[in-house]
Amino acid sequence: MAPTDIPQSMDAILNQITTTNSIVALNQMLRTALPRDVRDSILASPLASGQDPLSVLDVRTNTLGILYIV
């Protein structure tokens, strides 16, 4: 992921979680792409629609993303 592709919202992160085919790439993105000082704030925020991102994700297919959010 290039530095210009850093997700800046929970919606962008949710999109990455649900569309990435490589669990290794997703892990790398979630671990390193988000600046540490804002990572917790972004991961704890709701979607732009106000919906809880955990209610959108499927635990069987999006386990890694759910673990990062929790």
Helices and strands as residue ranges (DSSP letters): G 3-5, H 10-19, H 23-28, I 29-33, H 36-43, H 53-56, H 63-69
